[in-house]
Structures are given as structure tokens and as C-alpha cells.
């Protein structure tokens, strides 16, 4: 922290909406009726890793082919 900086408190919200109070009033999500229906989105073939892997089809093959091309060009041309 710099000695010339000034610490200020957060400005009050002009609308009077308090996000912390809203989150506290919402409670926990244990009683979510849609939790079971949403679970399939995050398990099995739709997990985060598999979705990321499927975002770039052919990237692995293209990387190997480009590396082989660069090596061939460097050593033989």
C-alpha cells in the first residue's frame, strides 16, 4: 500500500438494494426442485473436462502434423 493512497469505504447503493441481504434471505439450495434435473449437465459426457476437450476437435493431430512438418523443413530443406 502506498502512503499517499486514501482508503475509502464502499459507496452505498443508490437503489437501496443490498446483495448480501438478498443472498442471506435466499438461503441454501438444498430444497432446489431442479437440482436432480440439472445434474446431468455436470456428470459423465458433459463434464467440464470433456466439454473443453471437445471444443477443439483435431487440435492434437494438427499440432503433431505441424511439428513434423517443421522438423522435416529444418533438417532436410
Contact map, one row per residue, 1 for C-alpha under 8 A:
11101000000000000000000000000000000000000000000000000000000000000000000000000
11111000000000000000000000000000000000000000000000000000000000000000000000000
11111000000000000000000000000000000000000000000000000000000000000000000000000
01111100000000000000000000000000000000000000000000000000000000000000000000000
11111110000000000000000000000000000000000000000000000000000000000000000000000
00011111000000000000000000000000000000000000000000000000000000000000000000000
00001111100000000000000000000000000000000000000000000000000000000000000000000
00000111110000000000000000000000000000000000000000000000000000000000000000000
00000011111000000000000000000000000000000000000000000000000000000000000000000
00000001111100000000000000000000000000000000000000000000000000000000000000000
00000000111110000000000000000000000000000000000000000000000000000000000000000
00000000011111010000000000000000000000000000000000000000000000000000000000000
00000000001111111100000000000000000000000000000000000000000000000000000000000
00000000000111111000000000000000000000000000000000000000000000000000000000000
00000000000011111000000000000000000000000000000000000000000000000000000000000
00000000000111111100000000000000000000000000000000000000000000000000000000000
00000000000011111110000000000000000000000000000000000000000000000000000000000
00000000000010011111110000000000000000000000000000000000000000000000000000000
00000000000000001111111000000000000000000000000000000000000000000000000000000
00000000000000000111111100000000000000000000000000000000000000000000000000000
00000000000000000111111110000000000000000000000000000000000000000000000000000
00000000000000000111111111000000000000000000000000000000000000000000000000000
00000000000000000011111111100000000000000000000000000000000000000000000000000
00000000000000000001111111100000000000000000000000000000000000000000000000000
00000000000000000000111111100000000000000000000000000000000000000000000000000
00000000000000000000011111110000000000000000000000000000000000000000000000000
00000000000000000000001111111000000000000000000000000000000000000000000000000
00000000000000000000000001111110000000000000000000000000000000000000000000000
00000000000000000000000000111111000000000000000000000000000000000000000000000
00000000000000000000000000011111000000000000000000000000000000000000000000000
00000000000000000000000000011111100000000000000000000000000000000000000000000
00000000000000000000000000001111111000000000000000000000000000000000000000000
00000000000000000000000000000011111100000000000000000000000000000000000000000
00000000000000000000000000000001111111000000000000000000000000000000000000000
00000000000000000000000000000001111111100000000000000000000000000000000000000
00000000000000000000000000000000111111110000000000000000000000000000000000000
00000000000000000000000000000000011111110000000000000000000000000000000000000
00000000000000000000000000000000011111111100000000000000000000000000000000000
00000000000000000000000000000000001111111110000000000000000000000000000000000
00000000000000000000000000000000000111111111010000000000000000000000000000000
00000000000000000000000000000000000001111110011000000000000000000000000000000
00000000000000000000000000000000000001111111011100000000000000000000000000000
00000000000000000000000000000000000000111111111000000000000000000000000000000
00000000000000000000000000000000000000010111111000000000000000000000000000000
00000000000000000000000000000000000000000011111001100000000000000000000000000
00000000000000000000000000000000000000011111111101100000000000000000000000000
00000000000000000000000000000000000000001111111111100000000000000000000000000
00000000000000000000000000000000000000000100011111110000000000000000000000000
00000000000000000000000000000000000000000000001111111000000000000000000000000
00000000000000000000000000000000000000000000111111111100000000000000000000000
00000000000000000000000000000000000000000000111111111110000000000000000000000
00000000000000000000000000000000000000000000000111111111000000000000000000000
00000000000000000000000000000000000000000000000011111111100000000000000000000
00000000000000000000000000000000000000000000000001111111100000000000000000000
00000000000000000000000000000000000000000000000000111111100000000000000000000
00000000000000000000000000000000000000000000000000011111111000000000000000000
00000000000000000000000000000000000000000000000000001111111100000000000000000
00000000000000000000000000000000000000000000000000000001111111000000000000000
00000000000000000000000000000000000000000000000000000001111111100000000000000
00000000000000000000000000000000000000000000000000000000111111110000000000000
00000000000000000000000000000000000000000000000000000000011111111000000000000
00000000000000000000000000000000000000000000000000000000011111111100000000000
00000000000000000000000000000000000000000000000000000000001111111110000000000
00000000000000000000000000000000000000000000000000000000000111111111000000000
00000000000000000000000000000000000000000000000000000000000011111111100000000
00000000000000000000000000000000000000000000000000000000000001111111110000000
00000000000000000000000000000000000000000000000000000000000000111111111000000
00000000000000000000000000000000000000000000000000000000000000011111111100000
00000000000000000000000000000000000000000000000000000000000000001111111110000
00000000000000000000000000000000000000000000000000000000000000000111111111000
00000000000000000000000000000000000000000000000000000000000000000011111111100
00000000000000000000000000000000000000000000000000000000000000000001111111111
00000000000000000000000000000000000000000000000000000000000000000000111111111
00000000000000000000000000000000000000000000000000000000000000000000011111111
00000000000000000000000000000000000000000000000000000000000000000000001111111
00000000000000000000000000000000000000000000000000000000000000000000000111111
00000000000000000000000000000000000000000000000000000000000000000000000111111
